């Protein structure tokens, strides 16, 4: 069974291959988390823009946002400061990028297509989590032959699984302005969708209250355990 130490997986492996997380320096922990966090946040936004383009809205492309260059997507606070501070505090790793603009009037079927654009972000996080699980698996495979390369791959894979799983599940909450709220609005009849959209100005406040009261953890923990269990099994962690 895997467990988490400050949200970083401690994995069953040979001590001479992978140093315990407790022994990693602050710089090493930042390095372990840097790429997974940057990719999780930027690919999430690119996915929104790419799907919007396929559905008739080129806004993101015209603004140069359909790129994996993180500089185009970085929000100094949400992409750098907040994740770094939370990592150093040993707490919940979370962050955000600059939202990709979508001009809903350009979409072929605005109500339906906005839901498709919204769900693209969480789905991209699921795909990335699977890829990081394969990175971790590769680390275990080369562990004996190349230990100095194996442990960064394993820990980065674990970080990639963790950050993408939490971003996927968090964004799927049916609460505007989260992606799940926009998906739900696309599925509901017009009057109900309008009533749901009225919650959007208060959505982030509701989210902070859920986090502060511990209710967010209670909501996300069961699906998080199931998702992580499946991903770590894919990585070869029993």
N, C-alpha and C positions, 0 to 999 in steps of 0.2 A: 504493500500500500504506500502511496506517496502522501506526503503531508506538506504543509507550507510553513516556511519560516519567513515572516515578513513578506508574505505573498510571493515568495520565490520557492520553487519546488526543491525539496530535499529528496534525492532519488536514491533508490537502492542500487549501489554500484561499488566497484572496488575502490577503497580509499586511495590507492596509488594512482588511480585514473582521474578521479574527480574530487577535488578538495571540498570539504564541508562548506556550506554557504557562510557559516559563522567565521570562517577563516579568510573570506574574501574582503578586500579593502573596499572603502567607499567608491574609489575610482573604478574598481573591477565591477562592482554592482551597477554603477552607472553605465559602464560599457555593455554589460549583459543586457540591460533594459533599453538602451538607446535605439537600436535598429528596430526591435519589435514594436516599440511605442510609435516611432516615426512612421513605419509602414502601416501599422494598424489604423492610425488616424488619417494619413494622407490617402491611402488606397480607398478607405471608406468614402472620402469626399470625391475622389476621382470616379468611383463607381456611380455615385449620384449623377455626376455630370455626363458620364458616358451614356448611361441609360436615357437621360433627358435628350441627348443628341440623337439617339436612335429613334426617339419618339417625336422628333420634330423641333426641339429647342436647342439651338447652337450657342446659347449664351455662354456656357462654361468654356466651350472651345474658343470662342471669340476673345474671351478674357485670359486665355492661356492657362486655364486651370485643368485641362486634360493632360496632365503630366505627373510623373512620379517624383519630380524634383520637389523635395520637401520645402524649399524656400518659398515656392508659390503658394503653399498651403499653411505655413506656420503661423499660428497665433502666438505672439511672444509669451503671453500669460498661460493660455490653455495648453500649448504644445510643449513649452519648455519649463516655465516656472512651476506651475502646479504639479505636473508629474515628478519633477525633480525634488520638490519639497516633500511631497508625499512619500517618495522613495526613501529619502534620507530620514524621514520620521518613522519609517517602517510600517506605514499604514496602507490604506486602500489606494491602489494605483489607478489614476483616472486623468483624462485630459481631453482636449478637443482641438480642432483645427478651424481655420476660417471656413464658414459654410460656403459651399458652391452655390452661386445664384442660379435659380431656375425661373424662367419667365413662363408662367403657366398658360398664358394666352397663346403661346406658340405650340403647345402640345396638341396632338390630334384629338385626343379625348381627355380633356384636362382632369376630370375627377378620377377616372381610372388610371391615367398615366402618372398623376402625382403619387398615387399609391405604389405604382411600380418603381418610380424613381426613389421613393422612400425606402422600400424594402431592399433595394440594391445595396445600400450601405451595410446593413447587418449580414446579408448573404456574402458580401466580400470578406467580412470578418470571419465568417465560418470557413470560407475557402482558405484564408490565411492561417487560421488555427490548424487546419488539416496539413498545410504545407509545413508549418513549424513542428508539428508532430513528426513529420517525415524527416525534418532536420535533426530532431532529437534521436530518432531511430538510427539515422546515419552516424550520429555521435557514438551511440552504443556499439554499432557495428565496427567502427574503427578504433574503439577504445584501447584495446591492447597494443595495436600497432602504432597508433599516433595519439598518445594520451594528451599531449599539449594542444592538439586541435580538437580532441574529443570533448573535453569538458566545456570549452566555450560554446560548442554546438549544442550540447545537452542543456546547459543552463539558458542559452538564448532560445532554444526550442521551448523550454518550459515557460519562459517569460512570454514568448509569443502566443502560446496556448492560453495563458492566463489573461493577458490583456485583450486578446481578440474575443475570448469567451465572454468576458465581462462587458465589453463594448457591444457585442451582439445582443446579449440578453437585456442589458440596460436600455439600449435603443429600441428594443421590441416592446417595451412597456407601452400600453395603449394610452399614452398621456401626451397630448400636444405640448411643446413642439417636437417631442421625440419622434423618431421614424415610425414607431408603432402607432402613435396617435394619428399620423397622416395616413398610414395604411388602413386603420380602422375607419377614418373619415371617408376613405375611398370606397369602403364596403357598405357603409350605412346609407339608408335612404337620405335624400336631400335635407329634410328638416332636422333629422337626428345628427347628420354630419355638421350642420350649421351650429347646433347646440354644443356639440363637442368642440368645435373650433373656438367657441367663446371662452373655453378654459385656457387657451394658449398663453395669454398674458400672465397667467398665474402658474403655469406648468413648472417652471424652474423653482418657484417658491415651494410648491407641493413636493417636488423632488428633494429639495434640501430638508424639508420637515420629515419626510420619510427616512432620509439618511440619518438625521440627528436623533430620531426616536428609535432607530434600530429596525424599523419596519421594512426598510428597503432590503436589508440583509436577510430578513425572514422570507421576503418574497423571492429574492434571487437565489438564495442558497440551495434549495432543492434542485431547480433546473441546472444550476451551476455545477453541482456535484455530479449529476448525470452526464452533462456535456463533457466536463473535464475527465470523468471516468472513461468515457468512450475514446476521447482523444489521447489520453495517456496509455490506454490499452493499445491503440494504434501505434504509439511510439515504442511499445514493448515494455511498458512499466506495469507490472502486475499489482 
